[in-house]
Amino acid sequence: MSGNPVSDTTKSDDVGFEAAREAQLAAALARCAAGDRAALQMIYASEAPKMIGVARRILFRSDLAEEAVHDAFVRIWRSAASFDPHRGSARGWLYAVVRNRALSIHRNEHRYDASDESALDIDSDATMTQMPETSALRRCLERIDRPRRDVVVLAYVHGMSHGELAGRLKVPLGTVKSWVRRSLFSLQECMG
């Protein structure tokens, strides 16, 4: 006796749909490897909402999940040529990229230990007062708004990572990266 003909048809339709979807993703990755931006947009349109859900389950924050997916798509674009359909599915490869990125962000966000007293005592103003008053670097640093200046000093003088800074300042990792990038650009213009 065979099963329910309606449910058997539905199962075979689902399997056929998934196989076709997998073939589309694999073809889109191959086109990404060849530099086709429309292929990346197609992958983004079909997978980004689900990827954000995966990243959110790891990171517990929407802003960090969105950052993880953004970073993952940059990585997908740059590494599409490394996808090998003989080693696994396109969907599996895509979700491994976003999962790995989310886990990296999670590690970086939690690397800073707020109980580390020596890290709490670091003050960018104290560091700047050690610079000669005639120093061009000091003059340029003083022109940068306080939180951005702190990020640059803590990163480049005290060697704190972006993740440690995000934890210390209680701001998203993407914000820290943006502050560092903009501050370094401002310093370059000022010193230029």
Buried (B, 14 or more C-beta within 10 A) or exposed (E): EEEEEEEEEEEEEEEEEEEEBBEBBBBBBBBBBEEBEEBBEBBBEBBBEBBBEBBBEBBEBEBBBBBBBBBBBEBBBEBBEEBEBEEEBBBEBBBEBBBBBBBBBBEBBEBBEEEEEEBEEBEBEEBBEEBEEEEEEBEBBEEBEEBBBBBBBBBBBBEBBBBBBBBBBEBBBBBBBBBBEBBBEBBEEBEE
